[in-house]
C-alpha cells in the first residue's frame, strides 16, 4: 500500500533506448520508473520490487514479453500489465490478452492514451 506522498512504481520492460526515453519522460513526474531491458530482467525486477503496474514490450531479447507476462501472472493475477507492441494486428492483440495483459497499446505510443490507460488500471 502506498503512502500519500509516494508515487506508484511502474516497471517498464523495453529494450529500445528511444522508446524507453519517451515513456520515461512522459511518466517520471507522476510515477517511479524501473527499467528492464529483457523479459528475464522484467521478471526478476518484478519479483524484487513489486511495482504497481508493468508496461511490457512484447519483442525483447532473452525472453519475450508474452513469456514474461505468463510467468508474472502465475505469481500475481492482479497486477495490471499493459502490452506495448509495434504490431497492431488483431492476432497479436489477442495473443497479448491471452498471455494475461490487461490492455494492449501499439507503438508509437500515444502519450494521452498511455497516461489514461495507466490511470484507469491503477484506480
Rosetta constraint file for C-alpha pairs under 8 A:
AtomPair CA 2 CA 6 HARMONIC 5.96 0.50
AtomPair CA 2 CA 7 HARMONIC 7.64 0.50
AtomPair CA 2 CA 8 HARMONIC 7.19 0.50
AtomPair CA 7 CA 30 HARMONIC 6.25 0.50
AtomPair CA 7 CA 31 HARMONIC 4.98 0.50
AtomPair CA 7 CA 32 HARMONIC 5.91 0.50
AtomPair CA 8 CA 30 HARMONIC 7.71 0.50
AtomPair CA 8 CA 31 HARMONIC 5.23 0.50
AtomPair CA 8 CA 32 HARMONIC 6.12 0.50
AtomPair CA 8 CA 51 HARMONIC 7.37 0.50
AtomPair CA 8 CA 52 HARMONIC 5.95 0.50
AtomPair CA 9 CA 31 HARMONIC 5.63 0.50
AtomPair CA 9 CA 32 HARMONIC 4.53 0.50
AtomPair CA 9 CA 33 HARMONIC 5.89 0.50
AtomPair CA 9 CA 34 HARMONIC 7.25 0.50
AtomPair CA 9 CA 51 HARMONIC 4.89 0.50
AtomPair CA 9 CA 52 HARMONIC 5.45 0.50
AtomPair CA 9 CA 53 HARMONIC 6.84 0.50
AtomPair CA 10 CA 31 HARMONIC 6.54 0.50
AtomPair CA 10 CA 32 HARMONIC 6.14 0.50
AtomPair CA 10 CA 33 HARMONIC 5.15 0.50
AtomPair CA 10 CA 34 HARMONIC 6.21 0.50
AtomPair CA 10 CA 51 HARMONIC 5.55 0.50
AtomPair CA 10 CA 52 HARMONIC 6.01 0.50
AtomPair CA 10 CA 53 HARMONIC 4.97 0.50
AtomPair CA 10 CA 54 HARMONIC 5.56 0.50
AtomPair CA 10 CA 55 HARMONIC 7.18 0.50
AtomPair CA 11 CA 33 HARMONIC 6.01 0.50
AtomPair CA 11 CA 34 HARMONIC 4.67 0.50
AtomPair CA 11 CA 35 HARMONIC 5.83 0.50
AtomPair CA 11 CA 36 HARMONIC 7.23 0.50
AtomPair CA 11 CA 42 HARMONIC 7.51 0.50
AtomPair CA 11 CA 45 HARMONIC 7.75 0.50
AtomPair CA 11 CA 46 HARMONIC 7.30 0.50
AtomPair CA 11 CA 51 HARMONIC 6.12 0.50
AtomPair CA 11 CA 53 HARMONIC 6.42 0.50
AtomPair CA 11 CA 54 HARMONIC 4.70 0.50
AtomPair CA 11 CA 55 HARMONIC 6.17 0.50
AtomPair CA 12 CA 20 HARMONIC 7.45 0.50
AtomPair CA 12 CA 33 HARMONIC 6.88 0.50
AtomPair CA 12 CA 34 HARMONIC 5.96 0.50
AtomPair CA 12 CA 35 HARMONIC 4.92 0.50
AtomPair CA 12 CA 36 HARMONIC 6.16 0.50
AtomPair CA 12 CA 42 HARMONIC 7.94 0.50
AtomPair CA 12 CA 54 HARMONIC 5.97 0.50
AtomPair CA 12 CA 55 HARMONIC 4.79 0.50
AtomPair CA 12 CA 56 HARMONIC 6.28 0.50
AtomPair CA 12 CA 57 HARMONIC 7.96 0.50
AtomPair CA 13 CA 35 HARMONIC 5.84 0.50
AtomPair CA 13 CA 36 HARMONIC 4.52 0.50
AtomPair CA 13 CA 37 HARMONIC 5.83 0.50
AtomPair CA 13 CA 38 HARMONIC 6.68 0.50
AtomPair CA 13 CA 39 HARMONIC 6.95 0.50
AtomPair CA 13 CA 42 HARMONIC 5.82 0.50
AtomPair CA 13 CA 54 HARMONIC 7.44 0.50
AtomPair CA 13 CA 55 HARMONIC 6.03 0.50
AtomPair CA 13 CA 56 HARMONIC 4.89 0.50
AtomPair CA 13 CA 57 HARMONIC 5.64 0.50
AtomPair CA 14 CA 19 HARMONIC 7.12 0.50
AtomPair CA 14 CA 20 HARMONIC 5.93 0.50
AtomPair CA 14 CA 35 HARMONIC 7.17 0.50
AtomPair CA 14 CA 36 HARMONIC 6.23 0.50
AtomPair CA 14 CA 37 HARMONIC 5.28 0.50
AtomPair CA 14 CA 38 HARMONIC 7.06 0.50
AtomPair CA 14 CA 56 HARMONIC 6.86 0.50
AtomPair CA 14 CA 57 HARMONIC 5.29 0.50
AtomPair CA 14 CA 60 HARMONIC 7.16 0.50
AtomPair CA 15 CA 20 HARMONIC 7.48 0.50
AtomPair CA 15 CA 36 HARMONIC 7.33 0.50
AtomPair CA 15 CA 37 HARMONIC 4.29 0.50
AtomPair CA 15 CA 38 HARMONIC 6.28 0.50
AtomPair CA 15 CA 57 HARMONIC 7.80 0.50
AtomPair CA 15 CA 60 HARMONIC 6.09 0.50
AtomPair CA 15 CA 61 HARMONIC 7.67 0.50
AtomPair CA 16 CA 20 HARMONIC 6.25 0.50
AtomPair CA 16 CA 37 HARMONIC 7.80 0.50
AtomPair CA 17 CA 21 HARMONIC 6.09 0.50
AtomPair CA 18 CA 22 HARMONIC 6.24 0.50
AtomPair CA 19 CA 23 HARMONIC 6.33 0.50
AtomPair CA 20 CA 24 HARMONIC 5.90 0.50
AtomPair CA 21 CA 25 HARMONIC 5.96 0.50
AtomPair CA 22 CA 26 HARMONIC 6.28 0.50
AtomPair CA 23 CA 27 HARMONIC 6.19 0.50
AtomPair CA 24 CA 28 HARMONIC 5.48 0.50
AtomPair CA 24 CA 33 HARMONIC 6.75 0.50
AtomPair CA 25 CA 29 HARMONIC 7.89 0.50
AtomPair CA 26 CA 111 HARMONIC 6.90 0.50
AtomPair CA 27 CA 31 HARMONIC 5.81 0.50
AtomPair CA 27 CA 33 HARMONIC 7.64 0.50
AtomPair CA 27 CA 115 HARMONIC 7.64 0.50
AtomPair CA 28 CA 32 HARMONIC 6.05 0.50
AtomPair CA 28 CA 33 HARMONIC 6.29 0.50
AtomPair CA 35 CA 42 HARMONIC 7.79 0.50
AtomPair CA 36 CA 41 HARMONIC 5.32 0.50
AtomPair CA 36 CA 42 HARMONIC 5.02 0.50
AtomPair CA 36 CA 45 HARMONIC 7.17 0.50
AtomPair CA 37 CA 41 HARMONIC 6.52 0.50
AtomPair CA 37 CA 42 HARMONIC 7.38 0.50
AtomPair CA 37 CA 60 HARMONIC 7.34 0.50
AtomPair CA 37 CA 61 HARMONIC 7.84 0.50
AtomPair CA 38 CA 42 HARMONIC 6.25 0.50
AtomPair CA 38 CA 60 HARMONIC 5.41 0.50
AtomPair CA 38 CA 61 HARMONIC 5.34 0.50
AtomPair CA 38 CA 62 HARMONIC 5.99 0.50
AtomPair CA 38 CA 63 HARMONIC 6.38 0.50
AtomPair CA 38 CA 64 HARMONIC 7.41 0.50
AtomPair CA 39 CA 43 HARMONIC 6.41 0.50
AtomPair CA 39 CA 60 HARMONIC 6.22 0.50
AtomPair CA 39 CA 61 HARMONIC 6.90 0.50
AtomPair CA 39 CA 62 HARMONIC 6.35 0.50
AtomPair CA 39 CA 63 HARMONIC 4.48 0.50
AtomPair CA 39 CA 64 HARMONIC 5.30 0.50
AtomPair CA 39 CA 65 HARMONIC 5.66 0.50
AtomPair CA 39 CA 67 HARMONIC 7.51 0.50
AtomPair CA 39 CA 68 HARMONIC 5.27 0.50
AtomPair CA 40 CA 44 HARMONIC 6.39 0.50
AtomPair CA 40 CA 62 HARMONIC 6.38 0.50
AtomPair CA 40 CA 63 HARMONIC 5.59 0.50
AtomPair CA 40 CA 68 HARMONIC 6.68 0.50
AtomPair CA 41 CA 45 HARMONIC 5.96 0.50
AtomPair CA 42 CA 46 HARMONIC 5.97 0.50
AtomPair CA 42 CA 68 HARMONIC 6.98 0.50
AtomPair CA 43 CA 47 HARMONIC 6.33 0.50
AtomPair CA 43 CA 68 HARMONIC 5.99 0.50
AtomPair CA 43 CA 71 HARMONIC 7.25 0.50
AtomPair CA 43 CA 72 HARMONIC 6.33 0.50
AtomPair CA 44 CA 48 HARMONIC 6.29 0.50
AtomPair CA 45 CA 49 HARMONIC 5.85 0.50
AtomPair CA 45 CA 50 HARMONIC 7.73 0.50
AtomPair CA 46 CA 50 HARMONIC 5.13 0.50
AtomPair CA 46 CA 51 HARMONIC 6.41 0.50
AtomPair CA 46 CA 72 HARMONIC 7.55 0.50
AtomPair CA 52 CA 79 HARMONIC 6.60 0.50
AtomPair CA 52 CA 80 HARMONIC 7.34 0.50
AtomPair CA 52 CA 122 HARMONIC 7.42 0.50
AtomPair CA 53 CA 79 HARMONIC 6.05 0.50
AtomPair CA 53 CA 80 HARMONIC 5.06 0.50
AtomPair CA 53 CA 81 HARMONIC 5.99 0.50
AtomPair CA 53 CA 82 HARMONIC 7.91 0.50
AtomPair CA 53 CA 118 HARMONIC 7.82 0.50
AtomPair CA 53 CA 122 HARMONIC 7.47 0.50
AtomPair CA 54 CA 79 HARMONIC 7.68 0.50
AtomPair CA 54 CA 80 HARMONIC 6.39 0.50
AtomPair CA 54 CA 81 HARMONIC 4.74 0.50
AtomPair CA 54 CA 82 HARMONIC 6.20 0.50
AtomPair CA 55 CA 81 HARMONIC 5.95 0.50
AtomPair CA 55 CA 82 HARMONIC 4.86 0.50
AtomPair CA 55 CA 83 HARMONIC 6.07 0.50
AtomPair CA 55 CA 84 HARMONIC 6.65 0.50
AtomPair CA 56 CA 65 HARMONIC 5.91 0.50
AtomPair CA 56 CA 69 HARMONIC 7.72 0.50
AtomPair CA 56 CA 81 HARMONIC 6.78 0.50
AtomPair CA 56 CA 82 HARMONIC 5.92 0.50
AtomPair CA 56 CA 83 HARMONIC 4.84 0.50
AtomPair CA 56 CA 84 HARMONIC 5.63 0.50
AtomPair CA 57 CA 64 HARMONIC 7.93 0.50
AtomPair CA 57 CA 65 HARMONIC 5.70 0.50
AtomPair CA 57 CA 83 HARMONIC 5.96 0.50
AtomPair CA 57 CA 84 HARMONIC 4.64 0.50
AtomPair CA 57 CA 85 HARMONIC 5.99 0.50
AtomPair CA 58 CA 64 HARMONIC 5.65 0.50
AtomPair CA 58 CA 65 HARMONIC 3.92 0.50
AtomPair CA 58 CA 66 HARMONIC 6.09 0.50
AtomPair CA 58 CA 83 HARMONIC 6.55 0.50
AtomPair CA 58 CA 84 HARMONIC 6.30 0.50
AtomPair CA 58 CA 85 HARMONIC 5.77 0.50
AtomPair CA 59 CA 64 HARMONIC 5.33 0.50
AtomPair CA 59 CA 65 HARMONIC 6.14 0.50
AtomPair CA 59 CA 85 HARMONIC 7.49 0.50
AtomPair CA 60 CA 64 HARMONIC 4.97 0.50
AtomPair CA 60 CA 65 HARMONIC 6.66 0.50
AtomPair CA 63 CA 67 HARMONIC 6.43 0.50
AtomPair CA 63 CA 68 HARMONIC 6.60 0.50
AtomPair CA 64 CA 68 HARMONIC 6.32 0.50
AtomPair CA 65 CA 69 HARMONIC 5.88 0.50
AtomPair CA 65 CA 83 HARMONIC 7.79 0.50
AtomPair CA 66 CA 70 HARMONIC 6.30 0.50
AtomPair CA 66 CA 95 HARMONIC 7.96 0.50
AtomPair CA 66 CA 96 HARMONIC 6.46 0.50
AtomPair CA 66 CA 99 HARMONIC 5.74 0.50
AtomPair CA 67 CA 71 HARMONIC 6.34 0.50
AtomPair CA 67 CA 99 HARMONIC 7.60 0.50
AtomPair CA 68 CA 72 HARMONIC 6.23 0.50
AtomPair CA 69 CA 73 HARMONIC 5.91 0.50
AtomPair CA 69 CA 81 HARMONIC 7.56 0.50
AtomPair CA 69 CA 99 HARMONIC 6.27 0.50
AtomPair CA 69 CA 100 HARMONIC 6.40 0.50
AtomPair CA 69 CA 101 HARMONIC 7.03 0.50
AtomPair CA 70 CA 74 HARMONIC 6.31 0.50
AtomPair CA 70 CA 99 HARMONIC 5.56 0.50
AtomPair CA 70 CA 100 HARMONIC 6.42 0.50
AtomPair CA 71 CA 75 HARMONIC 6.91 0.50
AtomPair CA 72 CA 76 HARMONIC 5.99 0.50
AtomPair CA 72 CA 77 HARMONIC 7.96 0.50
AtomPair CA 73 CA 77 HARMONIC 4.96 0.50
AtomPair CA 73 CA 78 HARMONIC 7.79 0.50
AtomPair CA 73 CA 79 HARMONIC 7.76 0.50
AtomPair CA 73 CA 100 HARMONIC 6.51 0.50
AtomPair CA 80 CA 101 HARMONIC 7.23 0.50
AtomPair CA 80 CA 102 HARMONIC 5.94 0.50
AtomPair CA 80 CA 121 HARMONIC 6.26 0.50
AtomPair CA 80 CA 122 HARMONIC 7.59 0.50
AtomPair CA 81 CA 100 HARMONIC 7.57 0.50
AtomPair CA 81 CA 101 HARMONIC 4.94 0.50
AtomPair CA 81 CA 102 HARMONIC 5.49 0.50
AtomPair CA 81 CA 103 HARMONIC 6.97 0.50
AtomPair CA 82 CA 101 HARMONIC 5.64 0.50
AtomPair CA 82 CA 102 HARMONIC 5.79 0.50
AtomPair CA 82 CA 103 HARMONIC 4.86 0.50
AtomPair CA 82 CA 104 HARMONIC 5.62 0.50
AtomPair CA 82 CA 105 HARMONIC 7.15 0.50
AtomPair CA 83 CA 96 HARMONIC 6.61 0.50
AtomPair CA 83 CA 101 HARMONIC 6.12 0.50
AtomPair CA 83 CA 102 HARMONIC 7.83 0.50
AtomPair CA 83 CA 103 HARMONIC 6.16 0.50
AtomPair CA 83 CA 104 HARMONIC 4.53 0.50
AtomPair CA 83 CA 105 HARMONIC 6.05 0.50
AtomPair CA 84 CA 104 HARMONIC 6.09 0.50
AtomPair CA 84 CA 105 HARMONIC 5.09 0.50
AtomPair CA 84 CA 106 HARMONIC 5.67 0.50
AtomPair CA 84 CA 107 HARMONIC 6.60 0.50
AtomPair CA 84 CA 109 HARMONIC 7.92 0.50
AtomPair CA 85 CA 104 HARMONIC 7.34 0.50
AtomPair CA 85 CA 105 HARMONIC 6.38 0.50
AtomPair CA 85 CA 106 HARMONIC 4.79 0.50
AtomPair CA 85 CA 107 HARMONIC 5.72 0.50
AtomPair CA 86 CA 106 HARMONIC 5.37 0.50
AtomPair CA 86 CA 107 HARMONIC 4.67 0.50
AtomPair CA 86 CA 108 HARMONIC 7.09 0.50
AtomPair CA 87 CA 92 HARMONIC 6.67 0.50
AtomPair CA 87 CA 106 HARMONIC 6.57 0.50
AtomPair CA 87 CA 107 HARMONIC 7.65 0.50
AtomPair CA 88 CA 92 HARMONIC 6.87 0.50
AtomPair CA 88 CA 93 HARMONIC 6.98 0.50
AtomPair CA 88 CA 106 HARMONIC 5.79 0.50
AtomPair CA 89 CA 93 HARMONIC 6.40 0.50
AtomPair CA 90 CA 94 HARMONIC 6.15 0.50
AtomPair CA 91 CA 95 HARMONIC 6.12 0.50
AtomPair CA 92 CA 96 HARMONIC 6.24 0.50
AtomPair CA 93 CA 97 HARMONIC 6.38 0.50
AtomPair CA 93 CA 104 HARMONIC 6.41 0.50
AtomPair CA 94 CA 98 HARMONIC 6.03 0.50
AtomPair CA 95 CA 99 HARMONIC 6.20 0.50
AtomPair CA 96 CA 100 HARMONIC 6.62 0.50
AtomPair CA 96 CA 101 HARMONIC 5.72 0.50
AtomPair CA 96 CA 104 HARMONIC 7.05 0.50
AtomPair CA 97 CA 101 HARMONIC 4.81 0.50
AtomPair CA 97 CA 102 HARMONIC 6.51 0.50
AtomPair CA 97 CA 103 HARMONIC 7.03 0.50
AtomPair CA 97 CA 104 HARMONIC 7.55 0.50
AtomPair CA 103 CA 117 HARMONIC 7.88 0.50
AtomPair CA 105 CA 109 HARMONIC 6.84 0.50
AtomPair CA 105 CA 114 HARMONIC 7.56 0.50
AtomPair CA 109 CA 113 HARMONIC 7.81 0.50
AtomPair CA 109 CA 114 HARMONIC 6.82 0.50
AtomPair CA 110 CA 114 HARMONIC 6.11 0.50
AtomPair CA 111 CA 115 HARMONIC 6.23 0.50
AtomPair CA 112 CA 116 HARMONIC 6.03 0.50
AtomPair CA 113 CA 117 HARMONIC 5.94 0.50
AtomPair CA 114 CA 118 HARMONIC 6.24 0.50
AtomPair CA 115 CA 119 HARMONIC 6.15 0.50
AtomPair CA 116 CA 120 HARMONIC 6.15 0.50
AtomPair CA 117 CA 121 HARMONIC 6.23 0.50
AtomPair CA 118 CA 122 HARMONIC 6.13 0.50
AtomPair CA 119 CA 123 HARMONIC 6.24 0.50
